[in-house]
Amino acid sequence: MIRCDIHLKLNDKELKIEQVVSVTEEKLAGNRMLVFRCQSEIKGELRPFEIKYELRKRKWFLWKM
């Protein structure tokens, strides 16, 4: 588990990543992606979610929340 201080902006709201639980690599439609399983405090509750980074296009995606 990795503690970090990273913030994402989603629909003009800021989401602070409290922990990166794991990082894996996968292929989606032939594109290599890094999958970060994270946790953040949302409305007073620690909630899991995933963000993905597409290596070829250098783009981030909020995947599961």
PDB file of N, CA, C and O in Angstrom:
ATOM      1  N   MET A   1       0.846  -1.162   0.000  1.00  0.00           N
ATOM      2  CA  MET A   1       0.000   0.000   0.000  1.00  0.00           C
ATOM      3  C   MET A   1       0.895   1.231   0.000  1.00  0.00           C
ATOM      4  O   MET A   1       1.865   1.300   0.755  1.00  0.00           O
ATOM      5  N   ILE A   2       0.570   2.199  -0.846  1.00  0.00           N
ATOM      6  CA  ILE A   2       1.377   3.394  -0.987  1.00  0.00           C
ATOM      7  C   ILE A   2       0.552   4.592  -0.540  1.00  0.00           C
ATOM      8  O   ILE A   2      -0.562   4.793  -1.024  1.00  0.00           O
ATOM      9  N   ARG A   3       1.083   5.378   0.366  1.00  0.00           N
ATOM     10  CA  ARG A   3       0.440   6.630   0.760  1.00  0.00           C
ATOM     11  C   ARG A   3       0.885   7.703  -0.224  1.00  0.00           C
ATOM     12  O   ARG A   3       2.053   7.744  -0.611  1.00  0.00           O
ATOM     13  N   CYS A   4      -0.032   8.568  -0.630  1.00  0.00           N
ATOM     14  CA  CYS A   4       0.328   9.591  -1.604  1.00  0.00           C
ATOM     15  C   CYS A   4      -0.489  10.851  -1.373  1.00  0.00           C
ATOM     16  O   CYS A   4      -1.424  10.866  -0.574  1.00  0.00           O
ATOM     17  N   ASP A   5      -0.125  11.890  -2.075  1.00  0.00           N
ATOM     18  CA  ASP A   5      -0.835  13.164  -2.001  1.00  0.00           C
ATOM     19  C   ASP A   5      -1.107  13.637  -3.417  1.00  0.00           C
ATOM     20  O   ASP A   5      -0.500  14.596  -3.894  1.00  0.00           O
ATOM     21  N   ILE A   6      -2.030  12.949  -4.087  1.00  0.00           N
ATOM     22  CA  ILE A   6      -2.382  13.255  -5.464  1.00  0.00           C
ATOM     23  C   ILE A   6      -3.851  13.677  -5.496  1.00  0.00           C
ATOM     24  O   ILE A   6      -4.691  13.101  -4.804  1.00  0.00           O
ATOM     25  N   HIS A   7      -4.139  14.675  -6.296  1.00  0.00           N
ATOM     26  CA  HIS A   7      -5.504  15.175  -6.420  1.00  0.00           C
ATOM     27  C   HIS A   7      -5.959  15.049  -7.865  1.00  0.00           C
ATOM     28  O   HIS A   7      -5.198  15.324  -8.793  1.00  0.00           O
ATOM     29  N   LEU A   8      -7.210  14.628  -8.048  1.00  0.00           N
ATOM     30  CA  LEU A   8      -7.830  14.574  -9.366  1.00  0.00           C
ATOM     31  C   LEU A   8      -8.961  15.587  -9.398  1.00  0.00           C
ATOM     32  O   LEU A   8      -9.611  15.838  -8.383  1.00  0.00           O
ATOM     33  N   LYS A   9      -9.191  16.163 -10.558  1.00  0.00           N
ATOM     34  CA  LYS A   9     -10.315  17.076 -10.708  1.00  0.00           C
ATOM     35  C   LYS A   9     -11.349  16.401 -11.589  1.00  0.00           C
ATOM     36  O   LYS A   9     -11.049  15.990 -12.709  1.00  0.00           O
ATOM     37  N   LEU A  10     -12.574  16.288 -11.078  1.00  0.00           N
ATOM     38  CA  LEU A  10     -13.654  15.608 -11.773  1.00  0.00           C
ATOM     39  C   LEU A  10     -14.904  16.472 -11.679  1.00  0.00           C
ATOM     40  O   LEU A  10     -15.445  16.679 -10.593  1.00  0.00           O
ATOM     41  N   ASN A  11     -15.362  16.976 -12.828  1.00  0.00           N
ATOM     42  CA  ASN A  11     -16.552  17.842 -12.852  1.00  0.00           C
ATOM     43  C   ASN A  11     -16.434  18.997 -11.855  1.00  0.00           C
ATOM     44  O   ASN A  11     -17.356  19.253 -11.081  1.00  0.00           O
ATOM     45  N   ASP A  12     -15.309  19.681 -11.879  1.00  0.00           N
ATOM     46  CA  ASP A  12     -15.023  20.827 -11.013  1.00  0.00           C
ATOM     47  C   ASP A  12     -14.957  20.476  -9.529  1.00  0.00           C
ATOM     48  O   ASP A  12     -14.957  21.374  -8.687  1.00  0.00           O
ATOM     49  N   LYS A  13     -14.900  19.198  -9.195  1.00  0.00           N
ATOM     50  CA  LYS A  13     -14.720  18.767  -7.814  1.00  0.00           C
ATOM     51  C   LYS A  13     -13.369  18.092  -7.698  1.00  0.00           C
ATOM     52  O   LYS A  13     -12.936  17.382  -8.606  1.00  0.00           O
ATOM     53  N   GLU A  14     -12.709  18.316  -6.579  1.00  0.00           N
ATOM     54  CA  GLU A  14     -11.385  17.739  -6.356  1.00  0.00           C
ATOM     55  C   GLU A  14     -11.494  16.458  -5.544  1.00  0.00           C
ATOM     56  O   GLU A  14     -12.210  16.406  -4.544  1.00  0.00           O
ATOM     57  N   LEU A  15     -10.782  15.427  -5.978  1.00  0.00           N
ATOM     58  CA  LEU A  15     -10.758  14.131  -5.307  1.00  0.00           C
ATOM     59  C   LEU A  15      -9.317  13.838  -4.910  1.00  0.00           C
ATOM     60  O   LEU A  15      -8.442  13.755  -5.772  1.00  0.00           O
ATOM     61  N   LYS A  16      -9.067  13.684  -3.630  1.00  0.00           N
ATOM     62  CA  LYS A  16      -7.729  13.394  -3.145  1.00  0.00           C
ATOM     63  C   LYS A  16      -7.548  11.886  -3.035  1.00  0.00           C
ATOM     64  O   LYS A  16      -8.354  11.207  -2.398  1.00  0.00           O
ATOM     65  N   ILE A  17      -6.502  11.364  -3.647  1.00  0.00           N
ATOM     66  CA  ILE A  17      -6.182   9.939  -3.534  1.00  0.00           C
ATOM     67  C   ILE A  17      -5.442   9.742  -2.212  1.00  0.00           C
ATOM     68  O   ILE A  17      -4.338  10.253  -2.023  1.00  0.00           O
ATOM     69  N   GLU A  18      -6.065   8.998  -1.307  1.00  0.00           N
ATOM     70  CA  GLU A  18      -5.474   8.749   0.011  1.00  0.00           C
ATOM     71  C   GLU A  18      -4.420   7.641  -0.058  1.00  0.00           C
ATOM     72  O   GLU A  18      -3.349   7.753   0.538  1.00  0.00           O
ATOM     73  N   GLN A  19      -4.739   6.562  -0.797  1.00  0.00           N
ATOM     74  CA  GLN A  19      -3.840   5.406  -0.876  1.00  0.00           C
ATOM     75  C   GLN A  19      -3.914   4.777  -2.256  1.00  0.00           C
ATOM     76  O   GLN A  19      -4.975   4.720  -2.876  1.00  0.00           O
ATOM     77  N   VAL A  20      -2.763   4.304  -2.724  1.00  0.00           N
ATOM     78  CA  VAL A  20      -2.718   3.440  -3.902  1.00  0.00           C
ATOM     79  C   VAL A  20      -2.525   2.033  -3.347  1.00  0.00           C
ATOM     80  O   VAL A  20      -1.469   1.717  -2.799  1.00  0.00           O
ATOM     81  N   VAL A  21      -3.538   1.195  -3.490  1.00  0.00           N
ATOM     82  CA  VAL A  21      -3.530  -0.147  -2.910  1.00  0.00           C
ATOM     83  C   VAL A  21      -2.707  -1.100  -3.765  1.00  0.00           C
ATOM     84  O   VAL A  21      -1.956  -1.922  -3.239  1.00  0.00           O
ATOM     85  N   SER A  22      -2.850  -0.989  -5.106  1.00  0.00           N
ATOM     86  CA  SER A  22      -2.073  -1.860  -5.996  1.00  0.00           C
ATOM     87  C   SER A  22      -1.978  -1.233  -7.378  1.00  0.00           C
ATOM     88  O   SER A  22      -2.779  -0.376  -7.752  1.00  0.00           O
ATOM     89  N   VAL A  23      -0.982  -1.681  -8.124  1.00  0.00           N
ATOM     90  CA  VAL A  23      -0.792  -1.256  -9.511  1.00  0.00           C
ATOM     91  C   VAL A  23      -0.556  -2.517 -10.336  1.00  0.00           C
ATOM     92  O   VAL A  23       0.318  -3.323 -10.018  1.00  0.00           O
ATOM     93  N   THR A  24      -1.344  -2.679 -11.399  1.00  0.00           N
ATOM     94  CA  THR A  24      -1.173  -3.822 -12.300  1.00  0.00           C
ATOM     95  C   THR A  24      -1.159  -3.303 -13.732  1.00  0.00           C
ATOM     96  O   THR A  24      -1.510  -2.153 -13.996  1.00  0.00           O
ATOM     97  N   GLU A  25      -0.751  -4.167 -14.642  1.00  0.00           N
ATOM     98  CA  GLU A  25      -0.757  -3.810 -16.059  1.00  0.00           C
ATOM     99  C   GLU A  25      -1.732  -4.724 -16.782  1.00  0.00           C
ATOM    100  O   GLU A  25      -1.821  -5.914 -16.477  1.00  0.00           O
ATOM    101  N   GLU A  26      -2.464  -4.165 -17.744  1.00  0.00           N
ATOM    102  CA  GLU A  26      -3.390  -4.966 -18.534  1.00  0.00           C
ATOM    103  C   GLU A  26      -3.425  -4.417 -19.954  1.00  0.00           C
ATOM    104  O   GLU A  26      -2.923  -3.328 -20.231  1.00  0.00           O
ATOM    105  N   LYS A  27      -4.027  -5.193 -20.842  1.00  0.00           N
ATOM    106  CA  LYS A  27      -4.246  -4.744 -22.209  1.00  0.00           C
ATOM    107  C   LYS A  27      -5.741  -4.601 -22.432  1.00  0.00           C
ATOM    108  O   LYS A  27      -6.510  -5.511 -22.121  1.00  0.00           O
ATOM    109  N   LEU A  28      -6.151  -3.464 -22.970  1.00  0.00           N
ATOM    110  CA  LEU A  28      -7.545  -3.207 -23.278  1.00  0.00           C
ATOM    111  C   LEU A  28      -7.596  -2.811 -24.750  1.00  0.00           C
ATOM    112  O   LEU A  28      -7.074  -1.766 -25.138  1.00  0.00           O
ATOM    113  N   ALA A  29      -8.222  -3.644 -25.556  1.00  0.00           N
ATOM    114  CA  ALA A  29      -8.284  -3.437 -27.011  1.00  0.00           C
ATOM    115  C   ALA A  29      -6.880  -3.294 -27.603  1.00  0.00           C
ATOM    116  O   ALA A  29      -6.660  -2.498 -28.516  1.00  0.00           O
ATOM    117  N   GLY A  30      -5.937  -4.071 -27.074  1.00  0.00           N
ATOM    118  CA  GLY A  30      -4.566  -4.053 -27.579  1.00  0.00           C
ATOM    119  C   GLY A  30      -3.697  -2.941 -27.024  1.00  0.00           C
ATOM    120  O   GLY A  30      -2.511  -2.875 -27.348  1.00  0.00           O
ATOM    121  N   ASN A  31      -4.255  -2.058 -26.192  1.00  0.00           N
ATOM    122  CA  ASN A  31      -3.502  -0.947 -25.606  1.00  0.00           C
ATOM    123  C   ASN A  31      -3.041  -1.305 -24.199  1.00  0.00           C
ATOM    124  O   ASN A  31      -3.834  -1.750 -23.369  1.00  0.00           O
ATOM    125  N   ARG A  32      -1.754  -1.108 -23.941  1.00  0.00           N
ATOM    126  CA  ARG A  32      -1.216  -1.359 -22.601  1.00  0.00           C
ATOM    127  C   ARG A  32      -1.685  -0.264 -21.654  1.00  0.00           C
ATOM    128  O   ARG A  32      -1.605   0.925 -21.962  1.00  0.00           O
ATOM    129  N   MET A  33      -2.179  -0.694 -20.486  1.00  0.00           N
ATOM    130  CA  MET A  33      -2.671   0.251 -19.489  1.00  0.00           C
ATOM    131  C   MET A  33      -2.172  -0.151 -18.112  1.00  0.00           C
ATOM    132  O   MET A  33      -2.059  -1.337 -17.801  1.00  0.00           O
ATOM    133  N   LEU A  34      -1.877   0.842 -17.295  1.00  0.00           N
ATOM    134  CA  LEU A  34      -1.588   0.618 -15.892  1.00  0.00           C
ATOM    135  C   LEU A  34      -2.875   0.870 -15.121  1.00  0.00           C
ATOM    136  O   LEU A  34      -3.546   1.881 -15.331  1.00  0.00           O
ATOM    137  N   VAL A  35      -3.214  -0.052 -14.229  1.00  0.00           N
ATOM    138  CA  VAL A  35      -4.438   0.054 -13.435  1.00  0.00           C
ATOM    139  C   VAL A  35      -4.038   0.324 -11.986  1.00  0.00           C
ATOM    140  O   VAL A  35      -3.343  -0.479 -11.362  1.00  0.00           O
ATOM    141  N   PHE A  36      -4.479   1.448 -11.468  1.00  0.00           N
ATOM    142  CA  PHE A  36      -4.195   1.839 -10.092  1.00  0.00           C
ATOM    143  C   PHE A  36      -5.462   1.649  -9.278  1.00  0.00           C
ATOM    144  O   PHE A  36      -6.472   2.304  -9.536  1.00  0.00           O
ATOM    145  N   ARG A  37      -5.414   0.757  -8.297  1.00  0.00           N
ATOM    146  CA  ARG A  37      -6.538   0.570  -7.379  1.00  0.00           C
ATOM    147  C   ARG A  37      -6.261   1.472  -6.179  1.00  0.00           C
ATOM    148  O   ARG A  37      -5.261   1.308  -5.481  1.00  0.00           O
ATOM    149  N   CYS A  38      -7.156   2.418  -5.954  1.00  0.00           N
ATOM    150  CA  CYS A  38      -6.929   3.479  -4.975  1.00  0.00           C
ATOM    151  C   CYS A  38      -8.062   3.539  -3.959  1.00  0.00           C
ATOM    152  O   CYS A  38      -9.094   2.883  -4.106  1.00  0.00           O
ATOM    153  N   GLN A  39      -7.838   4.351  -2.918  1.00  0.00           N
ATOM    154  CA  GLN A  39      -8.877   4.622  -1.933  1.00  0.00           C
ATOM    155  C   GLN A  39      -8.854   6.104  -1.612  1.00  0.00           C
ATOM    156  O   GLN A  39      -7.792   6.723  -1.549  1.00  0.00           O
ATOM    157  N   SER A  40     -10.031   6.664  -1.410  1.00  0.00           N
ATOM    158  CA  SER A  40     -10.175   8.059  -1.000  1.00  0.00           C
ATOM    159  C   SER A  40     -11.338   8.180  -0.039  1.00  0.00           C
ATOM    160  O   SER A  40     -12.267   7.373  -0.041  1.00  0.00           O
ATOM    161  N   GLU A  41     -11.260   9.204   0.777  1.00  0.00           N
ATOM    162  CA  GLU A  41     -12.372   9.492   1.663  1.00  0.00           C
ATOM    163  C   GLU A  41     -13.394  10.311   0.884  1.00  0.00           C
ATOM    164  O   GLU A  41     -13.105  11.421   0.436  1.00  0.00           O
ATOM    165  N   ILE A  42     -14.585   9.755   0.730  1.00  0.00           N
ATOM    166  CA  ILE A  42     -15.667  10.413   0.009  1.00  0.00           C
ATOM    167  C   ILE A  42     -16.874  10.455   0.939  1.00  0.00           C
ATOM    168  O   ILE A  42     -17.381   9.413   1.353  1.00  0.00           O
ATOM    169  N   LYS A  43     -17.323  11.641   1.259  1.00  0.00           N
ATOM    170  CA  LYS A  43     -18.454  11.841   2.181  1.00  0.00           C
ATOM    171  C   LYS A  43     -18.229  11.119   3.506  1.00  0.00           C
ATOM    172  O   LYS A  43     -19.135  10.483   4.045  1.00  0.00           O
ATOM    173  N   GLY A  44     -16.999  11.230   4.021  1.00  0.00           N
ATOM    174  CA  GLY A  44     -16.671  10.652   5.320  1.00  0.00           C
ATOM    175  C   GLY A  44     -16.408   9.162   5.330  1.00  0.00           C
ATOM    176  O   GLY A  44     -16.217   8.585   6.401  1.00  0.00           O
ATOM    177  N   GLU A  45     -16.392   8.522   4.178  1.00  0.00           N
ATOM    178  CA  GLU A  45     -16.209   7.077   4.080  1.00  0.00           C
ATOM    179  C   GLU A  45     -15.035   6.763   3.155  1.00  0.00           C
ATOM    180  O   GLU A  45     -14.911   7.378   2.096  1.00  0.00           O
ATOM    181  N   LEU A  46     -14.176   5.821   3.529  1.00  0.00           N
ATOM    182  CA  LEU A  46     -13.065   5.403   2.682  1.00  0.00           C
ATOM    183  C   LEU A  46     -13.601   4.491   1.586  1.00  0.00           C
ATOM    184  O   LEU A  46     -14.104   3.403   1.869  1.00  0.00           O
ATOM    185  N   ARG A  47     -13.494   4.935   0.327  1.00  0.00           N
ATOM    186  CA  ARG A  47     -14.082   4.193  -0.793  1.00  0.00           C
ATOM    187  C   ARG A  47     -13.027   3.806  -1.814  1.00  0.00           C
ATOM    188  O   ARG A  47     -12.122   4.588  -2.108  1.00  0.00           O
ATOM    189  N   PRO A  48     -13.145   2.580  -2.364  1.00  0.00           N
ATOM    190  CA  PRO A  48     -12.200   2.143  -3.401  1.00  0.00           C
ATOM    191  C   PRO A  48     -12.632   2.634  -4.785  1.00  0.00           C
ATOM    192  O   PRO A  48     -13.820   2.833  -5.040  1.00  0.00           O
ATOM    193  N   PHE A  49     -11.653   2.827  -5.673  1.00  0.00           N
ATOM    194  CA  PHE A  49     -11.917   3.137  -7.064  1.00  0.00           C
ATOM    195  C   PHE A  49     -10.680   2.806  -7.890  1.00  0.00           C
ATOM    196  O   PHE A  49      -9.611   2.548  -7.335  1.00  0.00           O
ATOM    197  N   GLU A  50     -10.820   2.813  -9.201  1.00  0.00           N
ATOM    198  CA  GLU A  50      -9.706   2.516 -10.104  1.00  0.00           C
ATOM    199  C   GLU A  50      -9.513   3.664 -11.083  1.00  0.00           C
ATOM    200  O   GLU A  50     -10.471   4.236 -11.603  1.00  0.00           O
ATOM    201  N   ILE A  51      -8.251   3.982 -11.317  1.00  0.00           N
ATOM    202  CA  ILE A  51      -7.911   4.879 -12.409  1.00  0.00           C
ATOM    203  C   ILE A  51      -6.955   4.122 -13.320  1.00  0.00           C
ATOM    204  O   ILE A  51      -6.158   3.304 -12.860  1.00  0.00           O
ATOM    205  N   LYS A  52      -7.041   4.401 -14.604  1.00  0.00           N
ATOM    206  CA  LYS A  52      -6.190   3.724 -15.585  1.00  0.00           C
ATOM    207  C   LYS A  52      -5.382   4.757 -16.351  1.00  0.00           C
ATOM    208  O   LYS A  52      -5.843   5.865 -16.626  1.00  0.00           O
ATOM    209  N   TYR A  53      -4.155   4.357 -16.688  1.00  0.00           N
ATOM    210  CA  TYR A  53      -3.271   5.199 -17.478  1.00  0.00           C
ATOM    211  C   TYR A  53      -2.924   4.457 -18.758  1.00  0.00           C
ATOM    212  O   TYR A  53      -2.318   3.386 -18.715  1.00  0.00           O
ATOM    213  N   GLU A  54      -3.309   5.028 -19.903  1.00  0.00           N
ATOM    214  CA  GLU A  54      -3.011   4.415 -21.193  1.00  0.00           C
ATOM    215  C   GLU A  54      -1.615   4.867 -21.616  1.00  0.00           C
ATOM    216  O   GLU A  54      -1.388   6.048 -21.877  1.00  0.00           O
ATOM    217  N   LEU A  55      -0.681   3.915 -21.679  1.00  0.00           N
ATOM    218  CA  LEU A  55       0.719   4.225 -21.906  1.00  0.00           C
ATOM    219  C   LEU A  55       0.987   4.870 -23.261  1.00  0.00           C
ATOM    220  O   LEU A  55       1.758   5.826 -23.349  1.00  0.00           O
ATOM    221  N   ARG A  56       0.366   4.366 -24.306  1.00  0.00           N
ATOM    222  CA  ARG A  56       0.641   4.858 -25.656  1.00  0.00           C
ATOM    223  C   ARG A  56       0.148   6.296 -25.852  1.00  0.00           C
ATOM    224  O   ARG A  56       0.852   7.127 -26.427  1.00  0.00           O
ATOM    225  N   LYS A  57      -1.061   6.580 -25.372  1.00  0.00           N
ATOM    226  CA  LYS A  57      -1.645   7.915 -25.561  1.00  0.00           C
ATOM    227  C   LYS A  57      -1.360   8.872 -24.408  1.00  0.00           C
ATOM    228  O   LYS A  57      -1.647  10.065 -24.498  1.00  0.00           O
ATOM    229  N   ARG A  58      -0.790   8.341 -23.322  1.00  0.00           N
ATOM    230  CA  ARG A  58      -0.484   9.139 -22.133  1.00  0.00           C
ATOM    231  C   ARG A  58      -1.723   9.847 -21.590  1.00  0.00           C
ATOM    232  O   ARG A  58      -1.714  11.053 -21.345  1.00  0.00           O
ATOM    233  N   LYS A  59      -2.793   9.063 -21.407  1.00  0.00           N
ATOM    234  CA  LYS A  59      -4.058   9.604 -20.906  1.00  0.00           C
ATOM    235  C   LYS A  59      -4.513   8.846 -19.670  1.00  0.00           C
ATOM    236  O   LYS A  59      -4.286   7.644 -19.538  1.00  0.00           O
ATOM    237  N   TRP A  60      -5.156   9.570 -18.772  1.00  0.00           N
ATOM    238  CA  TRP A  60      -5.725   9.009 -17.548  1.00  0.00           C
ATOM    239  C   TRP A  60      -7.233   8.839 -17.704  1.00  0.00           C
ATOM    240  O   TRP A  60      -7.890   9.630 -18.380  1.00  0.00           O
ATOM    241  N   PHE A  61      -7.779   7.783 -17.064  1.00  0.00           N
ATOM    242  CA  PHE A  61      -9.219   7.509 -17.081  1.00  0.00           C
ATOM    243  C   PHE A  61      -9.660   7.114 -15.681  1.00  0.00           C
ATOM    244  O   PHE A  61      -8.995   6.316 -15.020  1.00  0.00           O
ATOM    245  N   LEU A  62     -10.784   7.672 -15.224  1.00  0.00           N
ATOM    246  CA  LEU A  62     -11.428   7.182 -14.017  1.00  0.00           C
ATOM    247  C   LEU A  62     -12.246   5.987 -14.465  1.00  0.00           C
ATOM    248  O   LEU A  62     -13.140   6.129 -15.300  1.00  0.00           O
ATOM    249  N   TRP A  63     -11.957   4.809 -13.924  1.00  0.00           N
ATOM    250  CA  TRP A  63     -12.549   3.590 -14.463  1.00  0.00           C
ATOM    251  C   TRP A  63     -13.712   3.089 -13.613  1.00  0.00           C
ATOM    252  O   TRP A  63     -14.822   2.932 -14.122  1.00  0.00           O
ATOM    253  N   LYS A  64     -13.482   2.845 -12.371  1.00  0.00           N
ATOM    254  CA  LYS A  64     -14.540   2.324 -11.484  1.00  0.00           C
ATOM    255  C   LYS A  64     -14.589   3.198 -10.235  1.00  0.00           C
ATOM    256  O   LYS A  64     -13.567   3.581  -9.666  1.00  0.00           O
ATOM    257  N   MET A  65     -15.815   3.493  -9.839  1.00  0.00           N
ATOM    258  CA  MET A  65     -15.955   4.277  -8.610  1.00  0.00           C
ATOM    259  C   MET A  65     -17.133   3.770  -7.819  1.00  0.00           C
ATOM    260  O   MET A  65     -17.427   4.296  -6.745  1.00  0.00           O
TER     261      MET A  65
END
